[in-house]
Structures are given as structure tokens and as C-alpha cells.
């Protein structure tokens, strides 16, 4: 029996610069506007040197945020289930 494969997004917070490109891509695709606050990925960098990256429950893990991350903070990886 063949194993199915799925995509996961691996977070490397130490590489995140807080540029918010991931949030802009997400909100553009799913909300049709550039609004980081409406993205399904959130970057919290208040009072921290390393931003905290979280995905909201509505995120479908499409991977567009990882594909557009310029700094390698988000990595798209295929895993066998």
C-alpha cells in the first residue's frame, strides 16, 4: 500500500526578520487585500528580538507563505503519513 504524502510548514523563528511578506501574501490570496492583520499567519515581534510565528486555525497550510519567505524562516516540507 502506498503511503500518502502531505505538506507541513516548518518554522525557523531565529531566521525571521519580521518583514511580514508571508502575511502580505496570505492576506492578498485569501482576503484580496494587503493587510497583515487579516492573514492566517501572525508575526508577533513586540518586545522580542526573535519574532514569534503562529498560524491561525483557519490556515489551510497552502504553503504560499513559505514559498515567498526570503529569509528561510518558513520551510515547506513533504512528509509521508
C-alpha positions, -999 to 999 in steps of 0.1 A, spaced: 0 0 0 14 34 -10 19 59 18 2 93 13 23 125 14 13 158 29 29 192 32 40 207 65 54 241 73 84 241 95 91 273 114 126 286 120 119 317 141 156 325 146 157 334 108 126 356 109 133 393 104 97 404 108 93 416 72 57 403 70 59 392 34 43 360 45 14 379 59 10 401 29 10 371 5 -16 353 27 -39 382 31 -36 390 -6 -46 355 -17 -74 349 8 -87 383 16 -79 401 -17 -61 429 1 -27 435 16 -35 436 54 -11 416 77 -37 417 105 -61 396 83 -36 369 74 -38 334 87 -2 336 98 7 360 125 41 375 134 44 389 169 76 408 174 66 432 201 95 435 227 113 404 213 145 400 193 131 369 177 96 372 163 70 346 173 53 329 143 19 314 147 -8 300 123 -44 307 130 -70 278 130 -83 289 96 -49 283 79 -51 255 53 -13 251 51 -12 260 14 25 269 18 24 302 -1 39 320 30 69 295 29 73 298 -8 77 336 -5 98 337 26 130 354 17 149 345 48 141 308 53 121 313 84 93 291 69 102 259 52 77 238 32 84 201 36 67 170 22 62 142 48 49 107 45 18 98 66 
